[in-house]
């Protein structure tokens, strides 16, 4: 699948069912795949596909920070436009041009296109309609963004997508005139866990290659692959004349080019046979197995592939429960040079928005056991992980009339705190949010009671298998997993040290002795 077609907004009847009376929404964390982009590699030039795409008009409106005073205390903006240079005749320089001679707005490989900006902006608007207009969970007007945890991977398209989504969630008209720059958290590539980091996790790289090879052994000589070759084999390069899971380009690379071209205009389309529906279904089926079956079958695969991120997500949930600042507010709040509460006095995160990738979304869903039968995540897909507290008070809309600050009253007694002055020691203790349930004291575990987690994927409700057991979900609705049950599922693949796990078991077999089913 290429681009995502959103459904219409929830009706009031659907809202009443999805957000039942007696449950108060407490924290929302959204993982969004970046929007439509150009291919990451220029493939199929022999099929007439242009190497340079004219769909990135942001290149005509770029802005950079520039130091404007030698003393280092004054800064300004340099506005500029970008043109891409390439090799011309006799190996000399030449300005790259699009399929119709365009010189400006040319995309780099893998760059977020104008279409991608439109769809991620619209995602933000949809989130605003649901959480601001309909549920009244988030305020209509904000003076700063320090109740919102923003994060992105090092890939520019992920950062730009989260920026576009934030703009849709809170456009200029929904921000005060004194609104300060929002904080967006990033990591270096070597420590990134917002996507499965094969390049910087040695053990995960081993596991990924093993599962990919198993997929190649299973499908390269299959009827499905024969059909794929019948349709597009003639366009493969001479040095790798047959499409295969491990061909050059790989089958997943072929899929990438098909999806990116299908999402854009006719000047950058491949021949019609590339878009044969049956063939595309075969490619996606095999691709999903190659990239994501490991999460469904192996606890270790889940741990080194996506466990670090899931641990962070659950940690923010626990931080939201204990109101101790471990929900992300310290990372995004306070003035330059310090970590504390928000610039407007915010003490809690209510909303998180992370720009990531298709591999992130499918890895999270697969590890929770709710990706079976799904196809490849389209551009601008998103997961919303919602934390609720059972209150027994009216509907979500009614509960927004109650001040969030009232929760602070119980802060010093949750998790066994004797007095509020003990907060600082608990804030700096990672076990306060990342300790497995089995290592929590009975009193700490008790604090998780009356909290529920629900997962929505592209506005569809997902059910985690391990939450179906009696006592593990809200009575009458298996999609509302108790926070304790949800944490028990994720504890099993949350690494105590991701870096250590990445360098462990290097000489051990890649496959578990028996399938370790996800979601339990």
N, C-alpha and C positions, 0 to 999 in steps of 0.2 A: 504494500500500500504506500502511496506517495504522500499526498496532502490529506489532512484531516478535515472532514466536514462536520462542524459542530451541530448538535441538536438544538432545538428551540429551548428557551429558558424553561425551567421547571414551572409548572402551573401551581396555583395555591394548593390544590389537592395533593400534588406530588410533594410540595414542601411540608405539608402537614404529616405526610407519611414518612418522609426522609428525615425530618427534624422534629421528632415527636415531643409532645408535652412532657415535662419532667426531666428533660435532658438539656443542659446548658452547654453550648459550644464554648470551649475554653482556649483551644489552640488549633490553628490550621497551618499545615506545612505542605507546600506545593513544590513538586519537582516537575519542571517543564523541559521537554526536548526543544532545542533551538528550532527556529523556523526554517523555511525552505532556503536552500543554499545552492551554490554552484558545485559541480563534482569536485572531489578531493584530488582526483587525478584526471588528466586529459586523456580519455580513452576513445576508441572507435573513430579516430580521425579518418580512417579508410571508409567509414560509412557516411562521411560528410558532416560529422559533428564538429562545429567550430570549437577551437581551443579557448577562445575568449568570448565571454558573455557580457552583453551590455545591460545588465539588470541591477547594477549597484550604484545608484545615483547618489548615495551618501558620499561617494568618492569626490563629488563636486562640492561638498559642504563640510569638509573635515576641519577640525579645530584641535590645536595642541596647546598645552601650557608652555609659556616661555618666561624665563627670568628676565625682567625688564630693568633691574637695578643691580649694578656690580656689587652692592653691599649685601645682596641676597635677601632683601626684605620686601621686594615688590615683584608681583607676578602679573602676567597678562595673558591674553589668548592670541594665538596666531591662527588665523583662518587660511586654509589652503585647499587646493584641489589636487587629486592624484591622477597621473597618467602612467600606464604600464609600458615599460620598454622591453623589447625582445630582440632577437637576432633578425637582421634583415639580409639583403643581398650581400654577398661576399663577407658574411659574418659581421657586418657593421650593425650599429644600433638602428632600431626602427620602433616607432610607437605602435603598440599592439592595437588592432582594430577588431571590432565586432563583425558579425556576419553581413551586416549591411554598411560597413565602413565606419561604424561609430568609433570615435576616439576617446570619448569621455564616458564615465559611468561603467567602465569595464571592471569586471569582478576578478579578484584573486581566486585561486583555487580554494574551495571550501568556504567561501565567504557568504555571509548572510545577504540574501538578495532583497530587492524591494518587496517582493511577494512575502518573503520571510518576515520582514519588518511589519507588514500589514497583518499577517496572521497572529504574530505574537502581541502586537498592539491590541488586536481584537480579543485575544485570550485575556489580557488584563481587563478589558472592558467587561467581558463576561464574568470574571471573578468579582469585579466591582458590583455588577448587577446582583449577583447572588449574595455576597457577604456584606455589602453596604446597603443596597437598596431593598432587597427582599428580606434578608435575615437581620439586618441592622446590627450585625456583629462588629463591624468596623465602622469608625466614624466617617461622616461625609467629608469633613474638612480636617486637615491635619496641619500642625505648625512645625512638625519635624517627623522623620521616619523611624524614630528609635523604638517603636513598638513592632517594627518590621525587620526581620532578619533576612538580608539579601546576600546571596552568594552565587558565584559562578566559577566554572572551570577556567583554566588558562586559555582555552580556545576563544578567540574574539567573537565568534558567532554565538557562543553561549552567553558571554557577557552582554553583547548587544541585544540578545533576545530577552534577557532578564530586565534590561533597561527599558526595552519597548513595553514589556508586560507591566512593569511598574508604572510607566507613563499612562497606560490604559487604566490601571487600578486607581492611580491618583494623578490625574491630569493637572495642568497649571491652575485650572479653576477650582480644584479641590485642595490646593495648598495655599497657605497664607503668604503674604508678601515677604515676610522675613524667614521663609523656609530655608534652613541650612542644607548643604549638600548631604544627601543620604549616604550612609556607609555601605559599601559592597565588599564583602569578605572574599578573598581569593587565597589560593595556596600555590606554592611552587609545584612544578610538575612532579618532582620526586616524592612529594608528600600528598599528592592529590588522591582523594578517595571518593570524589563526587562522580567518578566514572570508574569502571573496572580498569585498573592501571597496569596493563600487561607490560608496558615498557619499564616500569620501575618496581615490579613485584616479581621476583625470579620464580617463586613457586607457582604463582598464578600463570605465568607465561608457560611453564611446563604443563600445567593442567589444561590450559586452553589449547595448546598444540596437540595434546593427546586426544581430547574430545573432538577437535577438528579432524584429526586423522581418522578417527573412528567413523565420523560422518562421511569422509571421503571414501573409505573402504566400503561403506554401506550403500552409497548412492552413485558413485561414479559410473558403474556399469548397469544402472537401473533403467527401467522404461521411462521414468520421468526425465532422467538426464538425456536419454536418446531423443526424447521429444524436444528438449531445450536445444540440443545440437541441430536437430532437423530445422528448427526455426531460425537460429541465429549463428550456427556454427561457422558459416561461410565468412562471417565478419571477424573471426578470431585471427590473431597474428600468426604468421607462418611458423614461428618458433614454438607456439602453443596452439595448435590448430583445433583442439577439441575443448569445449566448455567442460569444466570439472570443478569440484569443490576446491581443489588445489591447483587449478590451472593458472595461467598468467595472461590476463587478469583472473583473479579468483572469482568464483561464482558470486561471492558477496560483493566484489567490486563491480561486476556486471550489474547486479541489482542496484547498487548505489547510483550508477550512471543512468539506468532506466528510470529510477525514481526521481532523480534530480531533473532530468530532461522532461519527464511527464508533468512535472509541477510548473513548468515555465512555457514560454511561447513557442510557436511553430518554427521560428528561425533556428532554434537550438533543439530540434527534435531529431530522433533517430528514425530509420526506416520503420514502417508500420509493424513489421513482424516482431519488433522488440516489445510491442505493447499487447501482444496476444494474451488474453486473459488467462487461459489455461496454463501457458508457459510461465507467466508471472506468479501464479499460484504455486506452481511446482518450485520455482526459485525461492519463494518466501518460505515454503514448508521446509525445504532443505536448509536454508539460511538460519531459520529459527532453531533448528536442531543443532547445527554447527555451533552457534554462538551461545545458546541459552540452555541446552539440555544438561550441562554440567551443574547448573544451579538447582535443577530439579532432582538430581541424583546424588550429589556429593556435598556433605557438610563442609568439607575443607574447601571445595570450590566456592561455596557461598561465603565462607569466612574470609578468604583472601581476595575474592572478587568484589564483594559489595558489603561485607560485614562491618567494615569501618564506618561507612556512611549510615547504615541502618542503626548502628550503635549510637551515632550522633543524633539521629532523628528521635530514637527512643529516649536518649538522654535529655533532650529538650522537653519531651513529654514529662519525664520525672521531675525535671527542674520546674516545669509549670505547676506541677502538683505541690511541690514543697515551697514554692514562692521564695526561693533563696538566691535568685540571680543566675542560676545555672541553665536557664532556658535560652541563652544567647544574647540577653540584653547587655551584658557587660562587654561583649565583643563589638557591638555596634554603637553603644551609647557614649555619653560624656564628650568632653571637649578634646581637642587634639592633644595627644601625649598621655592620655589616661584612660583607664577602664573603670567604668562605674555605672550608675544609672543613666537613663536617657537624658538628652538635653532639655526635654520638657518635663523632667521628673519621672519619666516612665520607669517602672520597676519590673515590668514583665514584657515578654514578647507575646504578641497575639497572632502574628502572621509571619510565615517564612516563605520565601520565594527563591528557588535555586535554579539557575540556568545550567542545563546539563545535556545529556545525549540519549539517543535511542537505546544504547547499551545499558545506560543507567536505569531507565524505566523498566525495561524487560528483566534486568537482573533483580531489581527490587521485587517486582511482581512474581517472578519465578521462585525467588527464595522464600516468599510468603505462601507459595503453593497455589497461586491464583492466576497463572498465566497459561494453563493448559488450553490448547485449542485456539490460542490467540495468534494473530499474524504479526508481522514486523511493525513496531510502533511508528505511525506516520509522523511527519513533521508537525511540530507544535502540539504533540500529545502532552498530556500532563497527568500526574497522580496527585490527588489531594488526600493527605492523611489527617484526619480530624480527631481531636481529643475532646470528649464530652465529660461533664460531671452530672451525675444524677442529683436533682434537687427537689423534684416533686412539685416545682412551681411553674405552672403555666407553660406556654409555648416559648420557642426561642425568641420571638419578637417581644413577648411580654417580659422575658428575663433580662433583656438589654436595659430595661429601666432600672435594674439593680446595679449599683456601682461596683465596678471591678475591685475598687479599693477595699471593699468589705472583706475580701478574701485574706487581706493582710493580717486581720485580727488573729487568725489561727496560726500565723506563720511560725511563731516561736515555739509552738508545741508539736508541730508536725515533725516526724522523723526523730522524736525523742529530744528535741531541743528544750532545755530547761529555761532559758531566757534568751531574749533577742540579741544580747551581746555575743552569744555563741555563734551567730550567723556567719561571721567572717571565717571561722575555722571550717565550717561545713561548706562554704562556698568554694574553698580551695581544695576540698577533698574530692577527687574524681569518683571515688567509690559511692558518693552520695547520689550520683546519677547513673553510673555505669556498673555498679555491683550487680551480679546476677541475683535473681529473686531468691534462689536457694541459699545465698550468703547474706541475705537481709535478716535483720532481727524481726521477730513477730510484730513488733510495733511499727517498724518501717513498712513491712508488707501490708499491714492494716491500713496505712495511709493511702495505698493504691485503690482501696475499696471505693465503689461508687463512681469509678472512672471507666470510660469506654473508648475504644478506638475503632474508627470506621475508615475504610479505604475506598476512594472513588477513582476510577480510571476513565478518563475522557467522559466524565459525567455518568458512568455506569458503576453500579455498586458491585464491589468484589467481596467474596466471602473466603476467609482463611480457614482451611480444613481443621486446623487445631482448635478453632474457636467454636466448633459445632457441638462439642461435648457439653453435657449438662453442667451448669454452673460456670461455664466459660464465656457466656454471652448474655446479652440483655434478654430477658424473658420474652419470647415471642419473635425475636429477630436475631438470627445467627450472624448477620453482618456487623452487629455491634459487639465487638470482642471486648471482654473485660481487659483493662490495662494489664492486670497481672498475667492473664493468659497470653496476651499479645507479647508481653515482655519475655515470658517463658519460651515462646517460639523463637524470638530473636536472640535471646541469650545464647542459644545453642550455636549460633554462628557469628556472634560478635567477638572479635578477637580482643584479648587482653592487651596485646601489643601487635598492631598490624605489621610493623616493620619486622618484628621478630618472626611472626608467622610467615612472612614473605621469604624469609631466609631459612626456614625449617623444612625438614622432610625432603630435602633435595634428592636424596638417593632412594626414596620410597616410591612404590607404584603410584601411578596417577589415578587409578580407579579404585573406589572402595570395594571391599570384599563382597558387599551386597548393596543394592540401591538404598540410599538414605533419603527417603522421601521428604520433600520440602513441605513446610507449612505446619509442622507438628513440633 
